[in-house]
Amino acid sequence: MYEQINSQFLSLGKTFADAAVKAQGVALAGFEKIADVQLKAVEKQVTASSAFWSEASEIRDFDGAKAIWPKGVALAKESAEKLYNTNQELLGITLKTNEALGNLIKGSFEATNETVTKQVNAVKKAASGK
């Protein structure tokens, strides 16, 4: 009897350990994708901002400021749009990662349930056969 209990706990522990390793891999892959998207967005934004500010530093009079004003507004608009698009992309990556984690957990519970059910049925057959 103790052997059956021990084997059930060992099987359950192994199943959960395997699921945890897989979940960690999925979570790290999602984190890597998110970090990559954010770094690319920051790089593009820094490039655009530095180009604008280098041009703005050359302004010496009011007419030059009036000429660069629309470029500043366009930069702010583009920055806001890129921020929104990046956040939407990050949300999509997060949802896909969470969906993959949910599928792993669901599969783990189904496998554990199947294992326990088989063992319970085996014990029932052994008990009814005596």
C-alpha positions in Angstrom: 0.0 0.0 0.0 2.8 2.4 0.9 4.5 1.6 -2.4 1.4 2.6 -4.3 1.2 5.9 -2.4 4.9 6.6 -2.9 4.7 5.9 -6.6 1.7 8.2 -7.0 3.5 11.0 -5.3 6.6 10.4 -7.3 4.7 10.4 -10.5 2.8 13.5 -9.5 6.0 15.3 -8.5 7.7 14.4 -11.8 4.7 15.6 -13.8 4.7 18.9 -12.0 8.4 19.4 -12.3 8.3 18.7 -16.0 5.4 21.2 -16.4 7.3 23.8 -14.3 10.4 23.5 -16.6 8.3 23.8 -19.7 6.4 26.8 -18.2 9.7 28.5 -17.3 10.9 28.0 -20.9 7.7 29.5 -22.3 7.8 32.5 -19.9 11.5 33.2 -20.7 10.8 33.0 -24.5 7.9 35.5 -24.0 10.2 37.8 -21.9 12.9 37.6 -24.6 10.4 38.6 -27.3 9.1 41.5 -25.2 12.6 42.8 -24.4 13.5 42.6 -28.1 10.5 44.6 -29.2 11.1 47.2 -26.5 14.8 47.6 -27.3 14.0 48.1 -31.0 11.3 50.7 -30.2 13.7 52.6 -28.0 16.5 52.5 -30.6 14.2 53.9 -33.3 12.9 56.6 -30.9 16.4 57.6 -29.9 17.5 57.9 -33.5 14.5 60.0 -34.4 14.8 62.3 -31.4 18.6 62.8 -31.8 18.1 63.7 -35.5 15.4 66.2 -34.5 17.5 67.7 -31.7 20.6 68.0 -33.8 18.6 69.9 -36.3 17.0 72.0 -33.6 20.4 72.9 -32.1 21.3 74.7 -35.3 18.4 77.2 -35.0 19.6 80.8 -34.5 16.5 82.9 -35.1 12.7 83.0 -34.7 12.1 82.0 -38.4 14.2 78.8 -37.8 12.1 78.0 -34.8 8.9 78.5 -36.8 10.3 76.2 -39.5 11.1 73.4 -37.1 7.9 73.6 -35.1 5.9 71.3 -37.4 8.7 68.8 -37.3 8.6 68.8 -33.5 4.8 68.2 -33.6 5.2 65.5 -36.2 7.9 63.8 -34.0 5.6 63.9 -31.0 2.7 62.5 -33.0 4.9 59.7 -34.5 6.3 58.9 -31.0 2.8 58.6 -29.6 1.7 56.3 -32.5 4.8 54.2 -32.1 4.2 53.9 -28.4 0.7 52.8 -29.0 1.7 50.2 -31.6 4.5 48.9 -29.5 2.1 48.5 -26.5 -0.3 46.6 -28.7 2.4 44.3 -29.9 3.6 43.7 -26.4 0.0 42.9 -25.3 -0.3 40.4 -28.2 3.0 38.7 -27.1 1.8 38.6 -23.5 -1.5 37.1 -24.4 0.2 34.4 -26.6 2.6 33.6 -23.7 -0.2 33.4 -21.2 -2.2 31.2 -23.6 0.7 28.8 -24.0 1.2 28.7 -20.2 -2.5 27.9 -19.7 -2.3 25.1 -22.2 0.7 23.7 -20.4 -1.1 23.8 -17.1 -4.3 22.3 -18.6 -2.2 19.5 -20.1 -0.4 18.9 -16.8 -3.7 18.6 -14.9 -5.2 16.3 -17.6 -2.2 14.0 -17.5 -2.2 14.0 -13.7 -5.9 13.2 -13.6 -5.4 10.4 -16.1 -2.6 8.9 -14.1 -4.5 9.1 -10.9 -7.6 7.7 -12.5 -5.7 4.7 -13.9 -4.2 4.0 -10.5 -7.5 4.3 -8.7 -9.1 1.9 -11.2 -6.2 -0.5 -10.8 -6.7 -0.5 -7.0 -10.5 -0.9 -7.4 -9.9 -4.0 -9.7 -7.4 -5.4 -7.2 -9.8 -4.8 -4.3 -12.8 -6.3 -6.1 -10.8 -9.3 -7.2 -10.0 -10.4 -3.7 
